[in-house]
């Protein structure tokens, strides 16, 4: 399910921010790190609930 959301966010990101390539690569790297961190936190929280 997370891969599904990741692909949707990626498509939206690429669609809206494809003008400045260098800045976009930097933003996208930060974006992926933040998204990965959020996924890990959500996984930890869901594991604690179970």
VOMI-974870 format. One record per residue: residue in three letters; x, y, z of N, C-alpha, C, O, CB in turn. Coordinates in steps of 0.05 Angstrom, whole numbers, padded with zeros to 5 digits. Glycine has a CB too. Example, Ala and Ser with C-alpha at 12.3 -4.5 7.8 and 13.67 -1.06 7.14 Angstrom:
REM VOMI-974870
+------+--------+--------+--------+--------+---------+--------+--------+--------+--------+--------+--------+--------+--------+---------+--------+
| resn |  neast | nnorth |    nup | caeast | canorth |   caup |  ceast | cnorth |    cup |  oeast | onorth |    oup | cbeast | cbnorth |   cbup |
+------+--------+--------+--------+--------+---------+--------+--------+--------+--------+--------+--------+--------+--------+---------+--------+
|  ALA |  00264 | -00114 |  00156 |  00246 |  -00090 |  00156 |  00264 | -00066 |  00156 |  00285 | -00066 |  00169 |  00226 |  -00089 |  00181 |
|  SER |  00257 | -00045 |  00142 |  00273 |  -00021 |  00143 |  00258 |  00001 |  00157 |  00268 |  00023 |  00161 |  00282 |  -00012 |  00114 |
+------+--------+--------+--------+--------+---------+--------+--------+--------+--------+--------+--------+--------+--------+---------+--------+
This chain:
REM VOMI-974870
+------+--------+--------+--------+--------+---------+--------+--------+--------+--------+--------+--------+--------+--------+---------+--------+
| resn |  neast | nnorth |    nup | caeast | canorth |   caup |  ceast | cnorth |    cup |  oeast | onorth |    oup | cbeast | cbnorth |   cbup |
+------+--------+--------+--------+--------+---------+--------+--------+--------+--------+--------+--------+--------+--------+---------+--------+
|  UNK |  00017 | -00024 |  00000 |  00000 |   00000 |  00000 |  00017 |  00025 |  00000 |  00011 |  00045 | -00013 | -00019 |   00000 |  00024 |
|  UNK |  00039 |  00024 |  00015 |  00057 |   00047 |  00016 |  00070 |  00053 | -00011 |  00074 |  00076 | -00019 |  00079 |   00043 |  00037 |
|  UNK |  00076 |  00031 | -00026 |  00087 |   00034 | -00053 |  00067 |  00048 | -00071 |  00075 |  00064 | -00089 |  00095 |   00007 | -00065 |
|  UNK |  00042 |  00042 | -00067 |  00021 |   00055 | -00083 |  00020 |  00085 | -00078 |  00019 |  00101 | -00097 | -00006 |   00043 | -00076 |
|  UNK |  00021 |  00093 | -00052 |  00021 |   00121 | -00046 |  00047 |  00135 | -00056 |  00046 |  00157 | -00066 |  00019 |   00125 | -00016 |
|  UNK |  00069 |  00121 | -00053 |  00095 |   00132 | -00062 |  00094 |  00137 | -00092 |  00104 |  00158 | -00101 |  00118 |   00112 | -00056 |
|  UNK |  00083 |  00119 | -00108 |  00082 |   00123 | -00137 |  00063 |  00146 | -00144 |  00069 |  00161 | -00162 |  00072 |   00097 | -00151 |
|  UNK |  00041 |  00149 | -00129 |  00023 |   00171 | -00135 |  00036 |  00198 | -00128 |  00035 |  00217 | -00144 | -00003 |   00168 | -00118 |
|  UNK |  00049 |  00199 | -00104 |  00063 |   00224 | -00097 |  00085 |  00230 | -00117 |  00090 |  00254 | -00124 |  00075 |   00222 | -00069 |
|  UNK |  00099 |  00210 | -00126 |  00121 |   00214 | -00146 |  00110 |  00225 | -00172 |  00121 |  00243 | -00183 |  00136 |   00187 | -00151 |
|  UNK |  00087 |  00214 | -00181 |  00075 |   00224 | -00206 |  00067 |  00253 | -00203 |  00071 |  00269 | -00221 |  00052 |   00207 | -00214 |
|  UNK |  00054 |  00259 | -00180 |  00046 |   00287 | -00176 |  00070 |  00305 | -00175 |  00070 |  00327 | -00187 |  00030 |   00289 | -00149 |
|  UNK |  00091 |  00297 | -00161 |  00115 |   00312 | -00158 |  00127 |  00318 | -00186 |  00134 |  00340 | -00193 |  00135 |   00298 | -00140 |
|  UNK |  00130 |  00296 | -00202 |  00142 |   00299 | -00228 |  00125 |  00317 | -00247 |  00135 |  00332 | -00263 |  00147 |   00272 | -00241 |
|  UNK |  00099 |  00315 | -00243 |  00081 |   00330 | -00260 |  00083 |  00360 | -00255 |  00084 |  00376 | -00273 |  00052 |   00321 | -00257 |
|  UNK |  00084 |  00367 | -00229 |  00083 |   00396 | -00222 |  00111 |  00409 | -00221 |  00113 |  00433 | -00227 |  00071 |   00399 | -00195 |
|  UNK |  00132 |  00394 | -00216 |  00158 |   00406 | -00211 |  00180 |  00396 | -00230 |  00201 |  00388 | -00221 |  00167 |   00401 | -00182 |
|  UNK |  00174 |  00396 | -00256 |  00194 |   00385 | -00274 |  00209 |  00407 | -00289 |  00222 |  00401 | -00309 |  00180 |   00367 | -00294 |
|  UNK |  00208 |  00432 | -00281 |  00220 |   00454 | -00295 |  00250 |  00457 | -00288 |  00267 |  00457 | -00306 |  00206 |   00480 | -00290 |
|  UNK |  00256 |  00459 | -00263 |  00283 |   00462 | -00254 |  00295 |  00435 | -00245 |  00290 |  00427 | -00223 |  00285 |   00483 | -00231 |
|  UNK |  00310 |  00423 | -00263 |  00318 |   00395 | -00258 |  00336 |  00391 | -00234 |  00331 |  00373 | -00218 |  00332 |   00384 | -00283 |
|  UNK |  00356 |  00409 | -00231 |  00375 |   00405 | -00209 |  00361 |  00409 | -00182 |  00364 |  00392 | -00164 |  00398 |   00425 | -00211 |
|  UNK |  00346 |  00430 | -00179 |  00331 |   00435 | -00154 |  00311 |  00413 | -00149 |  00307 |  00405 | -00126 |  00317 |   00463 | -00156 |
|  UNK |  00299 |  00403 | -00170 |  00280 |   00381 | -00166 |  00293 |  00356 | -00156 |  00282 |  00342 | -00139 |  00265 |   00376 | -00192 |
|  UNK |  00317 |  00350 | -00166 |  00331 |   00326 | -00156 |  00337 |  00328 | -00127 |  00334 |  00309 | -00112 |  00357 |   00321 | -00172 |
|  UNK |  00346 |  00352 | -00119 |  00352 |   00357 | -00090 |  00327 |  00355 | -00073 |  00326 |  00341 | -00053 |  00365 |   00385 | -00087 |
|  UNK |  00305 |  00368 | -00082 |  00280 |   00367 | -00068 |  00269 |  00338 | -00067 |  00259 |  00329 | -00046 |  00259 |   00385 | -00081 |
|  UNK |  00272 |  00324 | -00089 |  00261 |   00297 | -00090 |  00277 |  00278 | -00071 |  00265 |  00261 | -00059 |  00263 |   00286 | -00118 |
|  UNK |  00303 |  00282 | -00069 |  00319 |   00266 | -00051 |  00310 |  00271 | -00022 |  00306 |  00253 | -00006 |  00349 |   00273 | -00054 |
|  UNK |  00306 |  00297 | -00015 |  00297 |   00304 |  00012 |  00269 |  00292 |  00017 |  00263 |  00281 |  00038 |  00297 |   00335 |  00016 |
|  UNK |  00252 |  00295 | -00004 |  00225 |   00285 | -00002 |  00224 |  00255 |  00002 |  00207 |  00246 |  00019 |  00210 |   00292 | -00028 |
|  UNK |  00241 |  00240 | -00012 |  00241 |   00211 | -00008 |  00251 |  00204 |  00020 |  00240 |  00185 |  00032 |  00259 |   00198 | -00029 |
|  UNK |  00271 |  00218 |  00030 |  00281 |   00213 |  00057 |  00259 |  00218 |  00078 |  00254 |  00201 |  00096 |  00305 |   00230 |  00064 |
|  UNK |  00245 |  00240 |  00075 |  00223 |   00247 |  00094 |  00201 |  00226 |  00092 |  00190 |  00218 |  00112 |  00212 |   00275 |  00088 |
|  UNK |  00193 |  00219 |  00067 |  00172 |   00200 |  00064 |  00179 |  00173 |  00075 |  00163 |  00159 |  00088 |  00165 |   00197 |  00034 |
|  UNK |  00204 |  00164 |  00071 |  00214 |   00139 |  00082 |  00213 |  00139 |  00112 |  00206 |  00120 |  00125 |  00242 |   00133 |  00072 |
|  UNK |  00221 |  00162 |  00124 |  00221 |   00165 |  00153 |  00193 |  00163 |  00163 |  00187 |  00150 |  00183 |  00234 |   00192 |  00161 |
|  UNK |  00174 |  00177 |  00150 |  00146 |   00176 |  00158 |  00135 |  00147 |  00157 |  00120 |  00139 |  00174 |  00129 |   00195 |  00141 |
|  UNK |  00142 |  00133 |  00136 |  00133 |   00105 |  00133 |  00144 |  00088 |  00156 |  00130 |  00071 |  00166 |  00142 |   00093 |  00106 |
|  UNK |  00169 |  00092 |  00163 |  00181 |   00077 |  00185 |  00166 |  00083 |  00212 |  00160 |  00065 |  00227 |  00211 |   00083 |  00188 |
|  UNK |  00161 |  00108 |  00216 |  00147 |   00116 |  00241 |  00119 |  00104 |  00241 |  00110 |  00093 |  00262 |  00145 |   00147 |  00243 |
|  UNK |  00105 |  00105 |  00219 |  00078 |   00093 |  00217 |  00079 |  00063 |  00222 |  00062 |  00052 |  00235 |  00065 |   00099 |  00190 |
|  UNK |  00100 |  00050 |  00211 |  00103 |   00021 |  00215 |  00107 |  00015 |  00245 |  00095 | -00004 |  00256 |  00126 |   00010 |  00199 |
|  UNK |  00124 |  00031 |  00258 |  00129 |   00027 |  00286 |  00104 |  00031 |  00303 |  00098 |  00015 |  00321 |  00152 |   00046 |  00296 |
|  UNK |  00089 |  00052 |  00296 |  00064 |   00057 |  00311 |  00044 |  00035 |  00306 |  00031 |  00026 |  00325 |  00052 |   00084 |  00302 |
|  UNK |  00041 |  00025 |  00282 |  00022 |   00004 |  00276 |  00030 | -00022 |  00290 |  00013 | -00038 |  00298 |  00019 |   00000 |  00246 |
|  UNK |  00057 | -00027 |  00292 |  00066 |  -00051 |  00305 |  00060 | -00049 |  00335 |  00054 | -00070 |  00348 |  00096 |  -00055 |  00301 |
|  UNK |  00063 | -00025 |  00347 |  00057 |  -00022 |  00375 |  00027 | -00026 |  00381 |  00020 | -00037 |  00402 |  00066 |   00005 |  00385 |
|  UNK |  00010 | -00018 |  00363 | -00018 |  -00021 |  00366 | -00026 | -00050 |  00367 | -00043 | -00058 |  00383 | -00034 |  -00006 |  00344 |
|  UNK | -00014 | -00066 |  00350 | -00019 |  -00095 |  00349 | -00007 | -00108 |  00374 | -00009 | -00132 |  00377 | -00008 |  -00108 |  00324 |
+------+--------+--------+--------+--------+---------+--------+--------+--------+--------+--------+--------+--------+--------+---------+--------+
